[in-house]
């Protein structure tokens, strides 16, 4: 089954590549598709190898890398602030309750170490994270997309900034408003939400739907969720039927009132986003196309350049 998905993803990648070729001179605040072509030409391959090796051992880490990018970019921009460890006088973003379940830090560390051994002081942790999330999508059967490079690593990571993380209780209007403030359209919101085709949710993030009657949940699926939660708040429920495959099963689940999180199911229950859900459920290629465009936009969110940042020697600490 994975072989078929990879073939489809490769075919779709040809289309994506045509768009990438058109945008080779793309420049967003100093970013460039060819940023490392001369100074570290093997950077992307090193990241890809690190990701592929890790995901072959543990496919669930694909969801972790994509989620890590979201949680990084939505706070201080795509600046690898999520990677910084807390210190004796500062509690970093990664130790916020909303980030404690993030996984995949070791993949970034491994890629960074190998890159530093090859071309020290050149490739930022922010670029490595953006590339790793992209490669995780593709490894799981999703679209491949090019992203410009040249992000710098931020110098700030504070737990109080994570108040901007989106809770699973948000409705569609709140999601559209939060994303809209960062330049995303409702179409982007639905496409990016499709990343929940990978991974799981803990009972603590959806049990409120079981306590208060929620007509948006299929009764049989509600029983499934209740059974999951009987094992405690940390019990995990796959976000769709194919938790390790990047496909459009997530949107099919929403149509059947089987979205795990309220913030997922609300996309089908709200008229302004329902047609998008239906369209992606019907046409996986359209979902892939819109997703890769939205991910490129996400990966360029409030990037640091010039004096705003640095290239860290180690992703977990400032220089």
N, C-alpha and C positions, 0 to 999 in steps of 0.2 A: 504493500500500500504506500509506504514512504517513497518507493521508487517511482510510482506513478505521479505522486505529488511533486517530486523533485523534477521530473520531466516537464510537467506543466509549469512549474516555477521557472525552469530554464527557458522555456519558450516565451513566457511572459517577460522574462528578463531582456530578451532581444528588443522588445518594444521599449522597455525602460532604458536600455542602453542608447537607443536612438535619441531619447529625450536628454540623456546625459551628454551625448556628443554635442547636441545643440547648445548645451549649457556649460561646455568646458571652460569658457572664460568667465563663468559665474563668479561674482564677487559680492559677498555680503559682509560689510564692515571689515574688509581686509582678508576674507577667506578666499580660498582658491581650490579648485579641483586638483591642481597640480602642485600644491604647496610643498609636498615632500619629495617631489620627483627627483630633485638633485641632491638634497641634503639627507634624505633617508628613504630611498626608493623601495626598500623592503618592508616598510612600516605596516602597510595594509596587509601584506601576506603574513607577517608575524602575528598580527591581531587575529586574523582569520584562523590561523593554525591553532592558536591558543583557545579560541572559542570552540572550534570543531573538536579538538581533543577533549575538552572539558564536557561538551554536550554528548559526546559518544559515551562517556562514563556516566553522566547524569543528565538526561534530556530535560528534566524539570528546570534546569538552570537557564534555559532559553527565556522563560517567562521572567525569571529574576533579573536578567540583564536589561530587558525592555522596561520593566517596572523601575529599575534603578535610574535609567535615563530620564523617564518621566519625572521621578521624584527629584532628580537633580535640576533639570531645566525649569521646572515650575516654581522653584524657590528664588535663587539668585541668578537664574539663567544657566546655560549649559557650560558650567565652569568647573565641574568635578568637585564642588563643595561637599557633595554627598560622600566623597571618598575620605575626607579628612577625619582623623581620629580625634576624640576629645582629649583635652589636656587638663592639668591640675587647676587651671584658671578659666577653662572654657568648655562648655558642653556642646558638642558639635551636632549637626543635623542628623547624622546617622543614629544617634542615641535618643531621638524623639520617638515616642510611642508609635507613631505612624510609620516609622522606618525600621523598627527593630526586626521585622520579618524579611527585610531585604536580603537577597542572597546573590553571590557571584563576585564578591570583592576579590577573591583569590585569582579569578580569571584575569581581572584587570592588572593585579600585581604581577602575575606571571608574564603577561604581554609586555608590561612596562620594563621589567627586569631584562628581558631578552632584547628589547629595543635599546635600552640604555647600554647594553653590552655591545651593540652594533653601531649605534650613532648617538652617543650621549648628549644630553642637554638640548635635544631638538624637538622631540615629539611630546606634546602635552598629554596629561591624563584625561583632559576633557575630550580631546580628539580620540583617544583610545576608547573611552566609554561610548562615544557616538558611533564609532566603527564597530565596536563589539555588539551593540544593540542591533545594528543593521545586519551584521553577520548572523546573529542569533535568529532573526526573523527568517532569513534565507535558509539557514540550516533546518529550521522546523517546517519548511515547505512553502514559505511565503515569498513575496517579491523581493528582488534585489534592487537596490537603488543606490545611486552615487550621492555622496555628500561632500561639500567643500570642506577643506581642512584649514587649520591655522588658529583654532580657538586657543586661548591661554587659560591657565588654571587660576581660579579665584583665590583670594587671600582671606576670605571670610567664610565661616561655617558656624552658625549659631542656632541652637535649638529653638529659640523663639521665632525664627524665620519660618519654621515649618507650620506655623498657623495657617499658611496659605495652601497647604495640601488639601485636596478635595476629599471630603468624607463620603462614605458609601451611602449616606442618607440624602445626598443632593438629588433634587428632581431635575428634569430636563432643562427647565428655565434657568435654574441656578448653574447648571453645567455650561449652558450656552453663554450666560453672562460672564462666568469666570474665565472661560476660554476666550470669549470675545474681547475681554480686556487685554489679552495677549496677542490679539490679531488673528484668531481662528474663527472660521465660519461654522455654522451648524453642521454642514457636511463634514468638516474636519473633525468635529466633536464625535460624530457617529463613527466615522472611519477609525479614528484613534481608539475609541472604545472597543473596536473590534480586536484590539490586542488582547482582550480578555478571552479570546479563543485559546489562549495558552494559560496554564496555571490553575491555581486553586484559591479559594477564599476560606478564611477561618470563620468558625461559627460566630465568634464575637462580632463580626462585621455584617451579619445578616439575621441574627436571632431576633432582633426587634420586629422583623416581619412576621415572626411566628407567634409573638406575644400579643400583638394587636392584629385583629383580623385584616387581611390584605387581599382584596378581591383580584389584585393583579397577579397573584400566584395560583397556578394550577393546583387543585386540591391534592392530586397524587404526588406532585412534585413537592408540595408543602410537607407531605409525610416523609419524603426522602430527606428533606432538609432537617426535619425534626429528629429523624433517626441519626443523622450525622451529629447533631448538637447533643444528643444523649451521651456522647463521649466527652463532652466538655467544650469550653470556649475555644480551645486550640485545635479542635477537630477540623479536618479539612474537607471541603467539598469542591470537586472539579468545576470549573466555570462553564464548561460545556462537555459534551460527550467524548471529545477528542482532545484531551488536555495538553498533549504534547505535539499536536499537529496544528500548524497555522493554516486555517481554512475558514469557511463561512458558517460553520456549525453553530457558532455563537449567535448569529442572527436568526438561524432556524429555531434555536432554543427560545429566543425572545418572542417569536411568533406563537410558540406553544405555551407562553406564559411560564417559561421555565428558566428565566434569568435569575441567577443566584443573588446578585446584589440589587437593592432597590434602584441604585443609580444606573444599572443596566436595563432593568425591565421598564423603567420610566421612558426610555427611548422609543419603545414600541407603543406605550400607552399615551404618548403625546403626539397630537396631529402633525406638528411642525417637523418631527423627526421620524414618524412612523413610515412614511414613504421611502425614506432613505434605508431604514432597516429592511423593508420589504425588497427594495432593489438589490441590496447586498445579499440577502438570503437567496434571491433568484439568480444573481449573476456574480459569482466569485471573482471573476476577472475584473469586474468594475470595482469591487471592494479592494482588491489588490492595487489597482491603479490609483484610487483615491487615497488609500492608506500610505503608499510610498510618497505621494506628494505631501500629505500631512506630516509624515515623519521627517521629511527634509525640512519642513517649516519648523517642526518641534526642535530638531537638532541645531537650528540656527537661532534659537530664542535667546536674546540678550547675551550674546557671546562677549567674552572679554578679549580685547586686543590692546596692543601698545602698552602703556604704563598701567593699564587696569589689571594686569595679571602677570603671571610668570610661567615658566615651564618647570614644574616640580621635578626634583630628582627622585623622590619617592611619593607615590600618590596619596599616602596616608598622613603626610606631614608637610608643612611649609618649608621652603628652603632656609 
